[in-house]
Amino acid sequence: MLRAVDRASAPRSTQRQSGPLPSGRARRKYFIILSILIVLAVGFAAGLLAWDNPMPVGSDGFWRIAQLRGTSIVVMGVVAFCQAIATVSFQTATENRIITPSIMGFEALYIVVQTSAVYFLGVAGLVAMQGNFQFVLQIAIMVGLSVLLYGWLLSGRYANLQVMLLIGIIIGGGLGSVSAFMQRLLTPSEFDVLTAQMFGSISNADPEQLPIAIPLCLVAGILLWMRARRLNLLALGKDITMGLGVNHRRELIGVLVLVSILMAVSTALVGPMTFLGFLVATLAYQFSDTYDHRYIFPIAVLTGFVVLAGAYFVMKNVFYAQGVVSIIIELVGGTLFLIVILRKGRL
């Protein structure tokens, strides 16, 4: 009785509650981290726009240069949005935090398309692959093959998610072998031109493709946001999800299709960035410290933008090596992947 009275009379801030942020300390920590990420994102964006701008601040020339740089910032935002939401959703759907949507062969398919264009049509073929029609075609091929794979392996009596992932790895490996074979038959000049497209880079993006990419990623991202509560249930496992009255297979396929759209847009826009999503998702889990995807998604998107914009700002203005940004991100992401593998169960 005395314990009940003491608990009732205790300050509300010290009482532990249920929910995604169960205590006042957890809520303060979350919003402090969210505020820090917003400040960093705005700071890096402003730095990319204004730092080392040769024209006087406020002049027409200054704003013209800032507008050109603003296109790159928009591309970074699209890529961060796609990679962050797609990876978090994919890891939840597959109940595995050490894999990324790249396992389904999106990057391998992108490289095959680019390599085939150079192999069959020469450098002119690669240039022809830069238009809006080819951009939409690449997205349609990636999403179409993914939907066929999901519909085949996740429907029927013996549907198995692990088999789907295994076949995705095999398909990615097979496409990689085909690409390597064609690359060996290219001339040195053709291979040099192709190599620039094989590494993910913001400079690969065509500004004319943004009016197509932005609506696609926004629609897919909003639909996944609306499914946040169902994603919370999917994270509990198939048996518990079905026990709560949710059609697990339908929800799983729906999430994977939306993830395919996001990954196809990101890959077709800037090229492969295998470990960016894993790096962002892992950091987002640590920063948000909650199970609720409504809180994880904003942290993940902001973290992705801070990582991309911060890396480009530092490498461009400090080390003058803007072209190696994607390599640095892949190196850091791959290192973090190995750390998570070695410390599995403690992160």
N, C-alpha and C positions, 0 to 999 in steps of 0.2 A: 504494500500500500504506500509506504513511504517512498519507494523507488518511483512509483507512478506519479506521486505528487511532485517529486524532484524533477522528473522528466518533463512534466507539464509546466513547471515553473522555470525551466531552463530557458535561456535566450533562444529565440527562433533560429538565429544564425549558427548556433552550435548543434542544433538537432539535425540528424541525418535523415534525408528524405529519399524517396524512390524516384526513378526517372533517369533520363540520359545523363543529366548533370546532377548527381544525388546530393550535393552539398553546396553551401555557399562558397566554399573554397574552390570547388571544381568549377563553378560558374565564373567566379572571378578569374581563375586561371585561363579558362577558355576565351573569355572576352578580352583579356589582356593580350594573349597570343594573337587573337584575331585582329586587334587594333595594331599590334606591332607589324603584322604581315601587310595590313592595308597601308601603313606608313611607308614600309619598305617598297611596296609595289608602286605607290605614287612617287616616291623618291627616285627609284630607278627609272621609271617612265619619264619623269621630268629631266633626269640626267641625260638620258638618251636623246631627248629632244633638244636640250639647250647646251649640253657640254661640248666644248670644242666647235661651236658653231661660229664660222668666220665672220658672219655678218652682225652688225650692231643689233642689240636686243630691241625688238619692237619694229624693226624695219621690214619692208616687204620681202627683201631677200632672206631675212631671218625666218619669217613665217613660211616661205616657200621651202626652205631646207627642212624646217620642222615638220612640214606636211609630208615631205618625202620620208623622213624618219618615222613619222607617225604611222605610216603603212606597215613598217616592220613591227612596231609595237602592237598594232591590231593583229598581225599574224601570230606574234608571240601569245597574245591573249587567246586566240582561237586554238592554237596548239596546246597550250596549258589547260584550257577548258576540256578539250577532247581527251587528252591523255589522262588527266586526273580523274574525271568522272568515269571514263571507260574502264580504267584499271581498278578503281575501287569497286565498281559494280561487278566487274568480271571476277575479282577475287572473292567477293561475297557470294556470287552465284555458284562458283566452283568450290567454295569452302576451303580455299587455299590461298595464303598470303605470300607465297613465294613464286607465283606464276603471274604472267601478264598476258593481255590479249595477243601480243606478238607471237605467242606460241601457236596460234591458229594459222600462221603463215602469211599475214598481211604484208610484211616487209619483203618476204621472199617473192610474193606475187608482184609487188611493185617493181622489184629488181628485174624479174623476168620480162615484164612489159617494157621497161626501159631498154634492157639488153636486146630484146627481140627487135625493137624499133631500129636500133643501130645496126644489128646483125643483118637484117633483111633490107633496110632502106638507107643505111649509112647515117652520117651525121644529120643529113636533112630530115631523116625520119624522126630523130630525137627532137629536132626543132618543131616538127609537125605535131609532136605529142604535147605541146605546151598550151594549146588552145582550150577554150571552155568545153567544146564537144568532147575532146579527149579526156579532159578532167572528169566530166560527168561519166564518161564511159569507164574510166578506171574505177571510180566509186561504185558504179553499177556492177562491174565484174566482181569486185571484192565482196560487196554485200550479197550479190546473187549466189556466189559460191559458198559463202558462209551460211546463208539461209538453207541452201540445199544440204549442206553438211549437218546442220542442226536438225532439219526436218527428217533426215534419213536416220541419224544416229540417236535422236532423242524421242522418237516416236516408235510406236510398236510395243510389243509385249516385253521385249528384252532391252529396253532403252538403258543406256549406260553412259554416264557423263565421263568416266575415266577413259572409256574406249574412244569417245569423241576427241578428248584431248590428245590421246596417243596417235590417232589418225591425223589430227592437225599437225603434230610434230613431224610425222612421216611425210605428209604432203609438203610441209615447209622445207624439209631436207631434200626431197625430190626436186622441188622447184629450184632450190639453191644449186643442186648439181647440174641441172639444165642450164642455168645462168652461167655457171663456171665454165661449162663446155663451150658455150657460144662466145664467152669473153676471151677464151684462149685462141679463137679463130679471128679475132678482130685485129686490125692494124694498130700499131702503137698510138697513132694520132686519134683514132676512133676510141680506143680504150681510155685515153686521157680525158676525152670529152665525157665519156660515160662515167668515169670515176667521180666526177664532180656531182653527178646526180645520185650516186649510190650512198652518199653520206647525207644524213639529215641536216638541212641548213635553212635558216630563215630566208636567205637570199634566193633559194629555189622557188619561193612562192611568187605567183603571178598576181598582181593586184586585181586584175580583171576577174579572177576566180573567187575573190572574197564575197561578192554578192550571192554566189551560189553556196559557198562553204558556210558562211555565217548563219543563214536560215536553217540549213541542215543540222548543224551542231546545236543550235538553240532549241530546235524542236525535239531532237533526241535527248538533249540534256534536261529540258523541262519535263519530258515524259518520265525520265528516270527519277527526277526530283519528286514527281507526283507518286512514284512507286516507292518512295523512301521507306514507308512503313512496311511494305511487303518485302523490301530488301532486308529489313531488320528480321523478318520472319524467316527468309531464305537462309540467313546466316545461322539459324538454329538447327538446320539440317532438314533433310527430306521428311523423315518420320514425324518430327514435331510440327513441321509446316502443314503436312497433310492432316495431322491430328487436330489442328486448329481450323480446319475447313478450307484451306487454301489449295487450289489446284497447282501443285508444285511444278509439274511439267510445263503447263501453259505459262506460268510466271517465269520459269527458267528460260524458255525459248524467247519470250518477249524481251527479257533483259538482254540476252545474248544478241538478238537482232539489233537492238538499239546500240549496244556496245560496238557491233560491227560497223554501223553507220559512222559513229564517232571516230573509230580507228581508221576507216577508209578515208574519211575527210582529211584527217591529220596526215596520213601517209601520202595521199595523193597530192597534198598541198606542199609539204616541205621535204618529204622523203622519210626514210626509216629512222626512228629514234627508239631503239629497243628498250633501253633501261631508264628512260626518262619517267615513264609511268610508274615503274616500280619504285624509283627513288622518291617520287612525289607522294605516292600512296603510303609508303613506309613512314615517311616523315609526318604525313597527315595523321596517321594512327597514333603516333607518339605525341603530337601536339594537341589533338582534340581529346584523346583519352576518353572516348565514349563509344557506345555501340550504335548510336542513332545516326543514320546517314544524312539526316537533315543538318546535322552539325559537322559531319565529316566532309561533305561535299564543298562547302565554302572554304574550309581550311585547305583542302587539297588543291582547289583551283588557285587560290592565292599563293600557296607554296610553289605550285608549278610556274606561275608567272614570275615570282621572285627569283626562282632558280634560273629560269631562262633569261630574264631581263638583267639580273645581277651578273650572270656569267658573261653575257654579251657586253655589258658596260665595262666590267673589269678587264676582259680580254682585249676589248677595242681601245680603251683609253689608258690602260696601264701597261699592258704587254704588247699592244699593237699587233695582235694575232687573232683577229676576228674569225678567221676561217677555221680555227681549231676548236671552237666552242663546243660543237656537237661531240667531238672526240673526247673532250674533257668531261662532259656530262655523262657520256657512255662509260668512261673510266671510273668516275665516282659512283655511278649507278651500279656498275658491275662489281665494284669493291664492296658496296653496301649489300649487294645480293649475296656475296660470299660470306659476309659477316652474319647476315640473318640465317643463312644455311647452317653455319657453324654454331650459332647461338640459339637455334630453334628451341622454343620452349621457354626462353627467358625474355624474348622481345615481344 
